[in-house]
Structures are given as C-alpha cells and as structure tokens.
C-alpha cells in the first residue's frame, strides 16, 4: 500500500491504488510510441514534446479532438477493449491529415465507473497501437474513476492530437478545380460513426454478437469492432508524390457532410456509385433497417474512409503512392462546376 492511500476515498468508490497499477501496466504500451521529440515520460503534470522544425518556413500547429462514440457499447458487451483505442486515435489523426499536417503526439482521456487496471491497460494498448500506425507519440493522458456517475463496467474514451505543417503546404478548401479527380481510400468497415443507428437496427443488446454471419464472413461482433483505418502514412506519401487539392475524412455525416468541407463555392463532387466498393455490412444494415440510400450516404462512410481530390495529371502518382503504403485506392469521380456539393450518379 502506498503512502497516498486514502481509506475514505476508497470507501467513496475511488481506488487510487488501482490507478497506480493501471499506469504501471500501460507503460510498456506507451513505450512503443516513443519517437524523436518526446521529452518526458507519462506520469508528470504535462506531456513534453520538442518538434523538429528544420526545413519549415512557417510551422503551423494543427489540433484535433474526438471520441469513439457509442461503438464503445459493443466493446463492453463483448468485453473486448484492445482495439477501441485505435478508433480514438484514428478519429483525431485522420482529421489532422486533412490539413496536410503530420501528427506529432496524442493524449487520451478515459472516464470509467470502476478502475480495473487490466481493462484500462487493454484500452491503452489500442491507443498505443493507433499511435504507432499514425507515427505519433502517446505522451500523456488521464484515467478518471467516476463512481456513482457511471456504472462500474462503463467507460468512455476520448483524446486529442497535435500535428504540424508548413503554412505554404496547408490543404484548404480553395484549391479544387474542375477536372480534378476524386480518389476513394477504402475503409475498414463502419469505422466509428453511425453506431447509434447500427445498435438500433441490429438490436445489439439482445443479439448474439459471437455468431458468425455468412453475409459478412465473420461474427457480428468482429465486424462491428473492426478498428477505424488510420490513413496518415499513405496520405502523407500521396501529398509528397502528387498535387493534392483536397482531403476529406468521411466520418459522421457521410459523403454529404464531409466531402463539401474541402470544396470551394461553385464546385461539385460528382461521384459514380458504380465505382464504389461498398462493404457487405452497409448493404445488410440498409436492408434490415429499411434505410433510404441518401440516409446511408449521409450517415456512414459506405466503404470510403477518406477522399483525396487530386490534379487530373497527378492521379496515377497519387494512386501509386497510396498503394505502395498498402492502401486500397481507386478513382470514383471528378470535381465539376455546380451549386450542389455532392452528386451521386
């Protein structure tokens, strides 16, 4: 028992010792994420990072924050917590890369009803894996025990990341031109959006999530917990190899909300539905929920987790760079003049 043990606090439901044990268990996972620039280890009051600014004329910091949403409920039902952290990192770093910024570091926040050190360490192992995939460091975080506010088995996970880009290389909404090609980067299924609708349609509270679904080729639980794809490394490669005019992360709001975020006024994203690779899970959800097609494309990523808009003459260079990093990619449309932001045809 440590000197800071408080019997009164423990009687109120907060186990300080469990918190210390959780930190001890997660240190090996955090160590996997150490990169050049990390100044401090976890456990201090702040995470320290010294960025390498060599070669940058006007370095700009870019930040992003997000959580995992109600996908966490599926992890709780399956008592499987080692991938949900990948989703948390992905939802932040995939946003940052849309500006052309390279993520530098990440911090997480876990609110939990009862601190179980092994569960917390499992969650953080996923966060660390996400950071490794993104090439950034996990330099800190917080685990907060909330007895009386949350049920003992409940938790929520959120985080934020900070990246950097030279000002002249920032991707903004003014670059897209008529004739630019729209490139789809394949998703890893549902990713982390639309899960309130998913849970309703599939009735996950009563469904057998471990049963294999032939239509999916895996169990329902495995399908729902497929972690969000992290696009940082392939997109950075494409930005180096080709003239990229726009980048959109396809999250909540699907095509109709997210693609317009990288389009200037008077430009339309014209997308060929026949060119899309739509995963079976989306077809199944649409059928079981009797969901209109527009609602599907306005809620889910529909098999496209990220969109790049590239100069037509550089399309092949962009595709080559993406595929060299193991990213499935294909052209699904073009940018044209028009008032309607997204047209599916």
C-alpha positions in Angstrom: 0.0 0.0 0.0 1.4 3.4 -1.0 1.7 6.4 1.3 -1.0 8.2 -0.7 -3.7 5.5 0.1 -6.9 7.1 1.4 -9.4 4.7 3.1 -12.0 7.5 3.0 -11.6 8.0 -0.7 -11.7 4.2 -1.3 -15.0 4.0 0.7 -16.4 6.6 -1.6 -15.6 4.3 -4.6 -12.3 5.7 -5.9 -9.3 3.2 -5.7 -6.1 5.2 -6.0 -4.0 2.0 -5.9 -5.9 0.7 -8.9 -5.0 3.8 -10.8 -1.3 3.4 -10.0 -1.4 -0.2 -11.1 -3.1 0.8 -14.4 -0.3 3.2 -15.1 2.3 0.5 -14.4 0.6 -1.9 -16.8 0.3 0.6 -19.6 3.9 1.8 -19.6 5.1 -0.9 -21.9 2.4 0.0 -24.4 3.3 3.7 -24.2 7.0 2.9 -24.7 6.1 1.6 -28.2 5.1 5.0 -29.3 8.2 6.9 -28.4 9.6 9.0 -31.3 12.1 11.7 -31.8 10.9 14.8 -30.0 9.5 13.1 -26.9 11.0 14.8 -23.8 9.0 13.4 -20.9 7.5 10.0 -20.0 4.0 9.6 -18.7 3.2 10.4 -15.1 4.0 14.1 -15.0 1.6 17.0 -15.0 2.1 17.6 -18.7 3.5 15.8 -21.7 6.5 17.5 -23.2 7.4 17.3 -26.9 10.1 19.2 -28.9 9.1 19.3 -32.6 11.7 19.3 -35.3 11.2 22.5 -37.3 14.0 22.0 -39.7 13.1 22.9 -43.2 9.9 24.7 -42.3 9.4 28.3 -43.1 6.2 28.9 -41.1 5.4 25.9 -39.0 1.7 25.8 -38.0 0.3 23.5 -35.3 -2.9 21.7 -36.1 -5.1 20.0 -33.4 -7.9 17.6 -33.5 -10.1 16.0 -30.7 -12.7 13.3 -30.8 -14.0 10.3 -29.0 -15.2 6.8 -30.1 -18.9 7.3 -29.5 -21.4 4.5 -28.8 -19.2 1.9 -30.6 -17.8 1.5 -27.1 -21.0 -0.2 -26.1 -20.1 -3.1 -28.4 -16.7 -3.4 -26.8 -18.4 -3.5 -23.4 -20.9 -6.2 -24.5 -18.1 -8.3 -25.9 -15.7 -7.5 -23.0 -13.0 -6.8 -25.7 -11.2 -3.5 -25.2 -7.9 -3.7 -27.0 -8.9 -2.1 -30.4 -11.2 0.7 -29.3 -8.2 2.9 -28.7 -7.2 2.6 -32.3 -10.6 4.1 -33.2 -9.9 7.0 -30.8 -6.6 7.9 -32.3 -7.9 7.5 -35.8 -10.7 9.9 -35.3 -8.3 12.6 -34.4 -5.3 12.0 -36.6 -7.4 11.4 -39.7 -8.9 14.8 -39.2 -5.4 16.4 -38.8 -4.1 14.9 -42.0 -6.9 16.6 -43.9 -5.0 19.9 -43.5 -1.8 18.2 -44.7 -0.4 18.1 -41.1 1.8 15.3 -39.7 0.6 14.2 -36.2 3.2 14.7 -33.6 1.6 13.5 -30.3 -1.6 12.2 -28.7 -3.2 12.3 -25.3 -6.1 10.2 -24.2 -8.8 10.5 -21.5 -10.6 7.5 -20.0 -13.6 8.1 -17.8 -14.6 4.8 -16.1 -17.1 3.7 -13.5 -14.6 1.4 -11.6 -10.9 1.4 -12.3 -9.9 -2.1 -13.3 -6.2 -1.9 -14.1 -6.2 -4.7 -16.7 -9.1 -3.2 -18.6 -7.5 0.2 -18.6 -4.2 -1.2 -19.8 -6.1 -3.1 -22.6 -7.7 0.2 -23.7 -4.4 2.0 -23.7 -2.8 -0.8 -25.7 -5.2 0.1 -28.5 -4.4 3.8 -28.2 -0.7 2.9 -28.4 -1.2 0.8 -31.5 -3.1 3.6 -33.1 -0.2 6.0 -32.3 2.3 3.5 -33.8 0.2 3.3 -37.0 0.0 7.1 -37.2 3.7 7.6 -36.4 3.0 9.9 -33.4 3.8 9.6 -29.7 1.5 8.9 -26.8 2.9 11.4 -24.3 0.2 11.5 -21.6 -3.4 11.0 -20.6 -5.8 10.7 -17.8 -7.9 7.9 -16.2 -10.7 9.2 -14.1 -12.8 7.0 -11.8 -16.5 8.1 -11.7 -18.3 6.0 -9.1 -22.0 6.9 -8.8 -21.9 8.8 -12.1 -21.1 5.7 -14.3 -21.9 2.1 -13.7 -18.9 0.1 -12.7 -18.4 -1.6 -16.1 -19.0 1.6 -18.1 -16.3 3.8 -19.6 -15.9 6.4 -22.2 -12.7 7.2 -24.2 -11.7 10.4 -25.9 -8.5 12.1 -26.9 -6.7 14.7 -28.9 -3.7 15.1 -31.2 -1.5 17.9 -32.3 0.3 17.9 -35.7 2.4 20.3 -37.7 2.5 21.6 -41.3 4.4 24.3 -43.1 1.9 27.1 -43.8 2.5 27.0 -47.5 1.6 23.3 -47.6 -1.8 23.6 -45.8 -4.6 21.9 -47.7 -7.6 24.3 -47.6 -10.9 24.4 -49.4 -9.8 26.8 -52.1 -7.6 24.5 -54.2 -10.1 22.2 -56.0 -10.5 22.9 -59.7 -12.9 21.5 -62.4 -11.5 18.3 -63.8 -9.7 17.2 -60.6 -10.2 13.5 -59.8 -11.8 12.1 -56.7 -9.9 9.2 -55.1 -11.5 6.9 -52.6 -9.4 5.3 -49.9 -11.1 2.1 -48.8 -12.5 2.0 -45.2 -12.2 -0.8 -42.7 -16.0 -1.3 -42.5 -18.1 1.0 -40.3 -15.2 2.7 -38.6 -16.7 4.7 -35.6 -19.7 6.5 -36.9 -23.4 5.9 -37.0 -23.3 3.4 -34.2 -26.5 4.6 -32.5 -28.3 3.6 -35.7 -26.3 0.4 -36.0 -27.1 -0.6 -32.5 -30.8 0.0 -33.1 -31.0 -1.8 -36.4 -29.1 -4.8 -35.1 -30.5 -4.8 -31.6 -27.1 -5.4 -30.2 -28.2 -5.6 -26.6 -30.0 -8.9 -27.4 -28.2 -10.2 -30.4 -25.6 -13.0 -30.3 -22.6 -10.9 -31.3 -20.3 -14.0 -31.4 -22.4 -15.8 -34.0 -20.8 -15.9 -37.5 -22.8 -14.1 -40.1 -22.3 -15.7 -43.5 -23.1 -12.4 -45.3 -20.2 -10.8 -43.5 -17.8 -13.7 -43.4 -17.2 -13.1 -39.7 -19.1 -12.7 -36.4 -21.2 -9.7 -35.9 -19.0 -8.6 -33.0 -15.9 -8.9 -35.1 -17.4 -6.8 -37.9 -18.6 -4.0 -35.5 -15.3 -3.8 -33.7 -13.1 -3.6 -36.8 -10.9 -0.6 -35.9 -11.0 2.6 -37.9 -8.4 2.8 -40.6 -5.6 5.2 -39.9 -4.7 7.0 -43.2 -1.8 9.2 -42.0 1.2 7.5 -43.6 -0.4 6.8 -47.1 -1.8 10.3 -47.3 1.5 11.9 -46.3 3.1 9.8 -49.1 0.5 11.0 -51.6 1.0 14.6 -50.6 4.7 14.3 -51.3 4.2 12.4 -54.6 1.3 14.3 -56.2 -0.6 17.6 -56.4 -3.4 17.1 -53.9 -6.1 19.8 -53.8 -8.4 18.4 -51.1 -8.7 15.8 -48.4 -11.8 14.8 -46.5 -12.2 12.3 -43.7 -15.5 10.5 -44.2 -17.0 10.4 -40.6 -20.4 11.1 -39.2 -22.5 12.8 -41.9 -21.0 10.5 -44.6 -20.4 11.8 -48.1 -22.9 14.7 -48.0 -21.4 16.4 -45.0 -17.7 15.7 -45.2 -16.8 15.9 -48.9 -18.1 19.5 -49.1 -15.7 20.6 -46.4 -12.8 20.5 -48.9 -14.7 22.1 -51.8 -14.8 25.8 -52.6 -18.1 27.6 -53.6 -19.3 26.7 -57.0 -17.7 23.2 -57.1 -19.5 19.8 -57.0 -18.1 16.4 -56.3 -19.6 14.1 -59.0 -19.3 10.5 -57.8 -20.0 7.3 -59.7 -21.9 4.9 -57.5 -20.8 2.0 -59.7 -17.2 2.8 -58.8 -17.6 2.5 -55.1 -16.6 -0.6 -53.1 -19.4 -0.9 -50.6 -18.8 -3.4 -47.8 -21.5 -6.1 -47.2 -22.2 -4.6 -43.7 -23.7 -1.5 -45.3 -25.9 -3.5 -47.6 -27.1 -5.5 -44.6 -27.8 -2.5 -42.5 -29.7 -0.8 -45.3 -31.9 -3.9 -45.9 -32.6 -4.7 -42.2 -33.3 -1.1 -41.3 -35.1 -0.2 -44.5 -32.8 2.8 -44.6 -33.1 5.1 -47.7 -30.0 5.3 -49.8 -29.5 9.0 -49.2 -29.6 8.4 -45.4 -27.0 5.7 -45.8 -24.6 8.1 -47.6 -25.4 10.8 -45.1 -24.6 8.6 -42.1 -21.9 6.0 -43.0 -18.7 6.0 -44.9 -20.1 3.4 -47.3 -16.7 1.8 -47.9 -14.7 5.1 -48.4 -13.0 6.2 -45.2 -11.2 9.1 -46.8 -11.3 11.1 -50.1 -8.4 12.8 -51.9 -9.0 15.3 -54.7 -6.0 15.3 -57.0 -5.0 17.2 -60.1 -6.0 15.0 -63.0 -2.5 14.8 -64.4 -1.2 13.6 -61.0 -3.9 10.9 -60.4 -1.6 8.0 -61.2 1.1 9.3 -58.9 -1.3 9.6 -56.1 -2.7 6.1 -56.6 0.8 4.7 -56.8 1.9 6.4 -53.6 -1.2 5.2 -51.7 -0.9 1.6 -52.9 2.8 1.5 -52.1 1.7 2.0 -48.5 -0.8 -0.8 -48.6 -3.8 1.5 -49.0 -6.6 0.3 -51.4 -7.5 3.3 -53.5 -9.4 4.0 -56.7 -10.9 6.9 -58.7 -14.6 7.3 -58.0 -15.4 10.6 -59.7 -14.4 14.1 -60.5 -14.8 17.7 -59.4 -17.1 19.8 -61.7 -18.6 23.2 -61.6 -22.0 23.3 -59.9 -24.0 24.5 -56.9 -24.9 21.1 -55.5 -22.0 20.0 -53.3 -22.2 16.2 -53.8 -23.9 14.3 -56.7 -24.1 10.5 -56.7 -24.9 9.2 -60.2 
